[in-house]
Amino acid sequence: MPVRKGKQSADPRAAVIDEYGELERRIALLGPVVARRDALRAQILGWYESHPAAEPATLYGSQYQLDISPREFKRSIADMAAVYRLFGQKRFLQFCQFPLGVIDSQVKPGDQVFLTRERLGARRVTAVPRAAPARAA
């Protein structure tokens, strides 16, 4: 149940709610810093696009050293037909996952009768200030 602006909450969870809201406010202020860090990370990793995948690298600035890790291992199925033969049709279909984006690009929405849609995903929490945030002393 929403609390009206200007009224104190009798909810015993109010301290947690207020702490969460304050942390959200402070994190939002870091948005430009995080975006700049991400842009620099992309630029730095771009320097190592053709670097041997198994080799690490080290970069030196005047104040920091950056360690670039080897590329992570990624596994994928190289022969889906072999998996089908190994598992058989029933077990293969039991575990098979198909990208919904591919279905969306290939099958008209009206023909997607084999898909379901339920509200099972995550919830979002949005902090809405009730008053101007208190200034830190």
N, C-alpha and C positions, 0 to 999 in steps of 0.2 A: 504494500500500500504506500503510495507516494506521500512524502511529508511536505506540508505547505511551507512556502518561503517565509523565513522570519520566525518560525516556531521551532523550539527545541524538540529534538526527538526523544521519546521515551524508550525507544528501541535499545535494548542492551547491546546490540551489534553496532551502534552508532560510532564507536571509536574505531572499529575495523573499517567501516564504511568511509569515515573521514580520512583515515590513514591511506586507504586505497586511492581515494580521490586526489589527495595531495601528491602521492607518488605518480599518478597519471599526469598531473599538471607538470611536475618536474621533468618527467620523461619526455613530454611533448616539447619542452624547451630544448631538449637535446636533438630534436629532429634534424636541424640543419647540420649539426656536428656529425651525426651518424651518416647523413647523406654524403657529406664531404669525405668522411672516412671510407665509405663504400666506393666512392668514385676513385679515390687514391688506390684502394685495394685492387680495383679492376685495372687501373693503369699499370700498377706494379706487376700483377699477374700476367698482363699482356706482354711484358718484357720477357716472360718465360714460356710463352706459348709453344715455342719449338724446342725448348730445353728438354733433354732426355727425361722421360717420365719417371724413371726410377731414381734419379739423382736429386738430392736436395741442393739448395743454393743459399748463400748468405750475402746480404747487402749491408753496407756500412754507411751511415750518415755521421754527422758530427756528434749527435746526441743519442742515437738509437742504432741498434743492429736489428735487421729483419731476417728471420729464418724462414725460408720458403721450403715447404715440405715436398717430398716426392708426391706424385699424383696418387690419389687413393685407388684402390682396386675397385672395379665395378664388374659385377657378374651379370651375364645375360644368357639367354638360351639361344644357341647358335643353330639348332636343328629342332624346330617345334614338332616336325613329323616324327622324329625319333622319340620325343617325350610322349607323344600320342601312342606310338607303338608300345612303349615301355609300360605306360599306365593303363592302356585300354580306354575305350570311349567313355565308360561310366565314370571312372576315377578322373580321367582327364577333364571332363566337363564339370566335375565336382570342384576342381581346383582352378579351373581356367578363369582368368580375369581379362576383360576386354576394355580398352580405353573408351570411355564414353564420348570423348571428343571425336574419335574416329566414327563412331556410330552417328553422332550429330552431323558430321560432314558428309556422310554417305546415305543416310536414311532420312526421309522427310519426317518432320515431327508427327504428323498424323499416322505414319506407319510404324511408329515406335511403341506399339502396343505391348511389347515384351519387356519394357522398362517400367520400373516403379519409382516413385518419388515420395520420400517420407521425411519428416522433420526429425532427423536423428543426429544432425551435425552439432557442432559446438555452439554454445551461446556466447554472445558478446556482452561485456560489461562496459557501460559508458558512464564516466563520471561527469556530472553536471553541477557546476558550482552553485551553491545557494546564496553565497555572498562573496565579496571580494576576499581572496585568500589573505590570511594574516601574514604580515611581514616578519621575516626572521630577525631576531634581535642581534 
